[in-house]
Amino acid sequence: MKLYGIPNCNTVKKARDWLDTHHIAYEFHDFKKQGISPQKLQAWLDQLPDSKLINRAGLTWRGLDDTTKQSIVDNASAIALMSAKTSVIKRPILEKDSKIIALGFSETEYSALFKQ
């Protein structure tokens, strides 16, 4: 299982703390240090629309100019944006066997997912 995110993000911290507390093994992938491949982004977009994967409520999105925001019209433009500005990706993303099993963090959702 792999958890994707940014270590200083509060939501990612909550997810990591929850997984650690419940002794659930995972590998952490830091977007900032390790980046994210276009192939991985496409695999995610095959599972969820960009409207779910791009955090349009976050500071990174709000800091973009209107032209950039309006240019996100398909998977290719979404991948270009998420590759260039990984902070715009909703996080954390919890993946198992290349499938997204959770987007964001909810203690209720994680408890149900792991039957805690």
Secondary structure, 3 states (H helix, E strand, C coil): CEEEECCCCHHHHHHHHHHHHCCCCCEEEEHHHHCCCHHHHHHHHCCCCHHHHECCCCHHHHCCCHHHHHCCCCHHHHHHHHHHCHHHECCCEEEECCEEEEECCCHHHHHHHCCC
